[in-house]
Amino acid sequence: MATINAPTMDRRSNTDRRVHVHARERSAMSAVDYIAMALLIIGGLNWAMVGLFDVDMVATLFGPGTPATRIVYVVVGLAALYSIYTTAKMVGSKRR
């Protein structure tokens, strides 16, 4: 009888481990990833408005050619570079 109960106990501990693995998979994106995604969305919408309506919201809010406008553009560009790095890292890990 003792041998029948032993696998049952192992199965229970395996499901507990699976729950923890799934919990780690859900939190794959960090705060930096969410910030980069938000900046890319804002930058993409700004470029859509420039292309469709010839309205640059960043320049409208901060003034054309001001240092604040240039900083916003640089930060959005850095977010794009970070996203390229993150995508390359994800592709590399899936190939293994």
KEPA-10178 format. One record per residue (C-alpha): residue in one letter; x, y, z. Coordinates in steps of 0.2 Angstrom, whole numbers, plus 5000, padded with zeros to 4 digits. Layout:
BEGIN
<residuo=A; c1=X; c2=Y; c3=Z>
...
This chain:
BEGIN
<residuo=M; c1=5000; c2=5000; c3=5000>
<residuo=A; c1=5014; c2=5012; c3=5004>
<residuo=T; c1=5021; c2=5011; c3=4986>
<residuo=I; c1=5004; c2=5016; c3=4979>
<residuo=N; c1=5003; c2=5032; c3=4988>
<residuo=A; c1=5021; c2=5038; c3=4984>
<residuo=P; c1=5018; c2=5043; c3=4966>
<residuo=T; c1=5002; c2=5052; c3=4971>
<residuo=M; c1=5013; c2=5063; c3=4983>
<residuo=D; c1=5025; c2=5066; c3=4968>
<residuo=R; c1=5011; c2=5072; c3=4957>
<residuo=R; c1=5005; c2=5084; c3=4969>
<residuo=S; c1=5022; c2=5092; c3=4971>
<residuo=N; c1=5024; c2=5092; c3=4952>
<residuo=T; c1=5008; c2=5102; c3=4949>
<residuo=D; c1=5015; c2=5115; c3=4963>
<residuo=R; c1=5031; c2=5117; c3=4953>
<residuo=R; c1=5021; c2=5119; c3=4936>
<residuo=V; c1=5011; c2=5133; c3=4945>
<residuo=H; c1=5027; c2=5142; c3=4949>
<residuo=V; c1=5034; c2=5140; c3=4932>
<residuo=H; c1=5019; c2=5148; c3=4924>
<residuo=A; c1=5019; c2=5162; c3=4937>
<residuo=R; c1=5037; c2=5166; c3=4931>
<residuo=E; c1=5032; c2=5166; c3=4913>
<residuo=R; c1=5018; c2=5178; c3=4915>
<residuo=S; c1=5030; c2=5192; c3=4922>
<residuo=A; c1=5042; c2=5191; c3=4908>
<residuo=M; c1=5041; c2=5209; c3=4904>
<residuo=S; c1=5050; c2=5221; c3=4916>
<residuo=A; c1=5045; c2=5239; c3=4920>
<residuo=V; c1=5058; c2=5245; c3=4908>
<residuo=D; c1=5050; c2=5235; c3=4894>
<residuo=Y; c1=5033; c2=5243; c3=4898>
<residuo=I; c1=5040; c2=5260; c3=4897>
<residuo=A; c1=5049; c2=5256; c3=4881>
<residuo=M; c1=5033; c2=5250; c3=4874>
<residuo=A; c1=5023; c2=5265; c3=4879>
<residuo=L; c1=5036; c2=5277; c3=4872>
<residuo=L; c1=5036; c2=5267; c3=4855>
<residuo=I; c1=5017; c2=5268; c3=4855>
<residuo=I; c1=5018; c2=5287; c3=4858>
<residuo=G; c1=5031; c2=5289; c3=4845>
<residuo=G; c1=5022; c2=5279; c3=4832>
<residuo=L; c1=5006; c2=5289; c3=4835>
<residuo=N; c1=5016; c2=5305; c3=4833>
<residuo=W; c1=5023; c2=5299; c3=4817>
<residuo=A; c1=5006; c2=5294; c3=4811>
<residuo=M; c1=4999; c2=5311; c3=4815>
<residuo=V; c1=5014; c2=5319; c3=4805>
<residuo=G; c1=5011; c2=5308; c3=4790>
<residuo=L; c1=4992; c2=5310; c3=4790>
<residuo=F; c1=4989; c2=5328; c3=4796>
<residuo=D; c1=5006; c2=5336; c3=4796>
<residuo=V; c1=5005; c2=5339; c3=4815>
<residuo=D; c1=5019; c2=5336; c3=4826>
<residuo=M; c1=5012; c2=5334; c3=4843>
<residuo=V; c1=5029; c2=5334; c3=4852>
<residuo=A; c1=5034; c2=5350; c3=4843>
<residuo=T; c1=5017; c2=5357; c3=4847>
<residuo=L; c1=5019; c2=5353; c3=4865>
<residuo=F; c1=5037; c2=5358; c3=4868>
<residuo=G; c1=5040; c2=5370; c3=4854>
<residuo=P; c1=5049; c2=5366; c3=4838>
<residuo=G; c1=5068; c2=5363; c3=4839>
<residuo=T; c1=5068; c2=5366; c3=4858>
<residuo=P; c1=5080; c2=5355; c3=4869>
<residuo=A; c1=5064; c2=5347; c3=4877>
<residuo=T; c1=5058; c2=5342; c3=4860>
<residuo=R; c1=5075; c2=5334; c3=4855>
<residuo=I; c1=5076; c2=5325; c3=4872>
<residuo=V; c1=5059; c2=5317; c3=4869>
<residuo=Y; c1=5065; c2=5312; c3=4851>
<residuo=V; c1=5081; c2=5304; c3=4858>
<residuo=V; c1=5071; c2=5295; c3=4872>
<residuo=V; c1=5059; c2=5288; c3=4860>
<residuo=G; c1=5074; c2=5283; c3=4849>
<residuo=L; c1=5083; c2=5274; c3=4864>
<residuo=A; c1=5067; c2=5265; c3=4867>
<residuo=A; c1=5067; c2=5259; c3=4849>
<residuo=L; c1=5085; c2=5253; c3=4851>
<residuo=Y; c1=5081; c2=5244; c3=4868>
<residuo=S; c1=5066; c2=5235; c3=4859>
<residuo=I; c1=5077; c2=5229; c3=4845>
<residuo=Y; c1=5089; c2=5222; c3=4858>
<residuo=T; c1=5075; c2=5214; c3=4868>
<residuo=T; c1=5067; c2=5206; c3=4852>
<residuo=A; c1=5084; c2=5200; c3=4847>
<residuo=K; c1=5087; c2=5192; c3=4864>
<residuo=M; c1=5070; c2=5184; c3=4863>
<residuo=V; c1=5073; c2=5177; c3=4846>
<residuo=G; c1=5090; c2=5170; c3=4852>
<residuo=S; c1=5083; c2=5162; c3=4867>
<residuo=K; c1=5069; c2=5153; c3=4856>
<residuo=R; c1=5082; c2=5146; c3=4844>
<residuo=R; c1=5090; c2=5136; c3=4858>
